[in-house]
Amino acid sequence: MSIAKMPLSFLAVTDRSATRAPQTVTGLKPSLPLAVISLAGTQVEMGRQHGELLRQAGGWQPAVAYYPRMVECMVVGKREHALQAALPLALRPMVGLALSGLHRNRPATLRARSEAFYEGLGLPAQNARYLGVMDVLQNLIGVAGRLGVADITTRAMERAAPACSSLAIWGDATEDGRLLHARNFDFPGAGVWEMAPTVVFCTPTEGVRYGFVTTRGADAPVVSVFNEAGISLSTHTRFHKEVNFTAGVVMDLCHEVAMKATTLEEAVQLLSARRSASTWGILISSGQERSAALVEMTAGRVVVTRPDADEPWLSCTNRYRAPALQGGELEPSPGFRMHSDGRWQSLERYAAAARDGTSADPLALQRLLGGHGEGEDQLRAAGGILAQCNGVHSVVIDPQLQAVDVSVGEVPVAQGPYLRVPWRWSDTAALRTVDLGELRQAHRPTGAHRYRAGTTGRAYARFLEASRIEMMSGAADDARRALEDACRLDPEEATYRLLAAGCKLRQRDPAAALDHLRMGLAHEHGAFYRGRLLLWAARAAESQGLTTEARTWREELIALKHSHIGHYQQAARDELRRPFSRRRLDRTRVQIQLCDLAA
């Protein structure tokens, strides 16, 4: 029986709330059934099979259309003036040369597979070069950082805003000791990737059988990958000055691990032996060995981090954990630091609690990935939380039971629903689909989900819309309207207030910005997030001649305690002596992905 004809019970529904009445507030976006694809043969044969199967099934066009323009979207951003409209013309030759250079230096077999994939789709083989787009984006940021071109560095990082989170957990921290590998993939292009969830199983003529989770249109064993030996891996963007345009793209590094590694040490050695073009953190786990390793790399160095002896887990987000690689790391703002470290701390706290009493299982990990914070008084729409506005792919890999739980919902997809897909390799190429309409309609996100229900759910939907506009370089006015709607529908959410205030500052309306910031301060109690509001409220107040109020807010900021707030406190001290200029205030940049403001 083909999967297309199987009942949903065959591919186990892992969300036990699926039978409850639906609580979502907006109609689900039109999305495709889950595609389960089997490939077999040489790498070139499997690439061509994948392309031909998708060409017949459809649904691959959005992803294929998005990759060529992704770098422009990230670097240029929303079209607010003529210069931004002209920037793509200047960028295209540079990006094209970088993509072509990386593609030429790929291993011949894997390069041929990618070209065969596009030919199978009916497209020119040269489109395969776009599979190196994330390496190129990160490298452009790295070069700009190395040359001191701060505008390109910060603008690109604002919109690229990596927010991937992974946790490998085992032993005393899981229900029966088996290893589980959970990951969120937060990627530019929400509205594209999550619309066509896909699981691909590869039976190569040489090497280990392997699989990967992707979207239609991306023959990319790089995001969430597993093989029959129980090796799993997930990739995480880093930003660093050490980059190279002639070494290996991350997809090939991960693909080689999937094809060849049968032990954790073999996986580590394979990654360490190949020079990376770009800057990455790769979390690898072994179900058989019940252990994991974090391989962090720049174009010049590789450092491996192992779990502590008393910690049966290892986690990863988007900042370098290895001290040796932290020099030269690039960060767009303190908000980025909190964004990444807040997610890492959530993973670490969860794992420690799981070891000490509440053991992890796949359902618990799904709930973790979809979390908006810990405790009713700490919930937030965005920031250093695991459920991100660009969360397009979430999985829990279960290597010892040989299955992968794949989220098939809308952004942030970590909130489900999930479907359990058994590992089933085949000697015959085939594409089977699962209609998910009934499951999606019945689903209600587990745990605290004020951001998916009622009026506050509608507010969150408008915030997500603003985020999509930002990622896709849409009209700035549309993003502003979406944020204003979010504030109107959920007036107590400080995240929306900060971003809406930034928009008002750009419109040279500091009085309206101050209204938003005051409302945010009335409801924000977290030290870092409150400190950020205090800084911008003081700046807006000063511009309105409210010097006493501005001083009071700066003094409160300086007195706060938080490890990531030093930059804001130093700015407040400086501005007690020399107030922030009105000209700089008018040029405030709104970082929707990071939920931060910059000047």
Secondary structure as GFF3:
##gff-version 3
##sequence-region A 1 599
A	DSSP	three_ten_helix	3	5	.	.	.	ID=ss1
A	DSSP	beta_strand	34	41	.	.	.	ID=ss2
A	DSSP	alpha_helix	43	57	.	.	.	ID=ss3
A	DSSP	alpha_helix	61	76	.	.	.	ID=ss4
A	DSSP	alpha_helix	82	104	.	.	.	ID=ss5
A	DSSP	alpha_helix	108	121	.	.	.	ID=ss6
A	DSSP	three_ten_helix	125	132	.	.	.	ID=ss7
A	DSSP	alpha_helix	133	147	.	.	.	ID=ss8
A	DSSP	alpha_helix	150	160	.	.	.	ID=ss9
A	DSSP	beta_strand	165	169	.	.	.	ID=ss10
A	DSSP	three_ten_helix	171	173	.	.	.	ID=ss11
A	DSSP	beta_strand	180	186	.	.	.	ID=ss12
A	DSSP	three_ten_helix	193	195	.	.	.	ID=ss13
A	DSSP	beta_strand	197	204	.	.	.	ID=ss14
A	DSSP	beta_strand	210	215	.	.	.	ID=ss15
A	DSSP	beta_strand	224	227	.	.	.	ID=ss16
A	DSSP	beta_strand	231	237	.	.	.	ID=ss17
A	DSSP	alpha_helix	250	260	.	.	.	ID=ss18
A	DSSP	alpha_helix	264	273	.	.	.	ID=ss19
A	DSSP	beta_strand	280	286	.	.	.	ID=ss20
A	DSSP	beta_strand	291	297	.	.	.	ID=ss21
A	DSSP	beta_strand	302	305	.	.	.	ID=ss22
A	DSSP	beta_strand	313	316	.	.	.	ID=ss23
A	DSSP	alpha_helix	323	326	.	.	.	ID=ss24
A	DSSP	alpha_helix	334	355	.	.	.	ID=ss25
A	DSSP	alpha_helix	362	369	.	.	.	ID=ss26
A	DSSP	three_ten_helix	376	378	.	.	.	ID=ss27
A	DSSP	beta_strand	391	398	.	.	.	ID=ss28
A	DSSP	beta_strand	403	407	.	.	.	ID=ss29
A	DSSP	three_ten_helix	413	415	.	.	.	ID=ss30
A	DSSP	beta_strand	418	422	.	.	.	ID=ss31
A	DSSP	beta_strand	430	434	.	.	.	ID=ss32
A	DSSP	alpha_helix	437	442	.	.	.	ID=ss33
A	DSSP	alpha_helix	454	471	.	.	.	ID=ss34
A	DSSP	alpha_helix	476	489	.	.	.	ID=ss35
A	DSSP	alpha_helix	494	506	.	.	.	ID=ss36
A	DSSP	alpha_helix	510	523	.	.	.	ID=ss37
A	DSSP	alpha_helix	527	543	.	.	.	ID=ss38
A	DSSP	alpha_helix	547	559	.	.	.	ID=ss39
A	DSSP	alpha_helix	566	577	.	.	.	ID=ss40
A	DSSP	alpha_helix	582	586	.	.	.	ID=ss41
A	DSSP	beta_strand	589	591	.	.	.	ID=ss42
A	DSSP	beta_strand	596	598	.	.	.	ID=ss43
###
